[in-house]
Amino acid sequence: MKEEKTTALRQRMIEDIQIRGLGEKAQKAHIRNVKHFVAFLGRSPDTASPEELRSYQLQMKNDGVSAFPSSR
């Protein structure tokens, strides 16, 4: 299995997810989604503008992926 380098930003995200009490599957899903956003953006996600985030959400919608979790 490929070992990921843990940056300060990644560690912060993991801690924030754990504080929210999300399970392991949800944690992995959040990390995977951030990786996709980084690939879309081409740089660290903490440098994204609101307009870039919106563009990504539109891209997800056009690809048939929900931009926001369901509220079930």
GIPE-V990252 format. One line per field, one symbol per residue. ss: DSSP state (@ for helix, = for strand, . for the rest). burial: b if it has 9 or more other C-alpha atoms within 8 Angstrom, else e. A space follows every 10 residues. Layout:
BEGIN
ss: ???
burial: ???
END
This chain:
BEGIN
ss: .......@@@ @@@@@@@@@. ...@@@@@@@ @@@@@@@@@@ @...@@@..@ @@@@@@@@@@ @@........ ..
burial: eeeeeeeeee beebeebbee ebeeeebeee eeebeebbee beeebeebee ebbeebbbeb beeeeeeeee ee
END
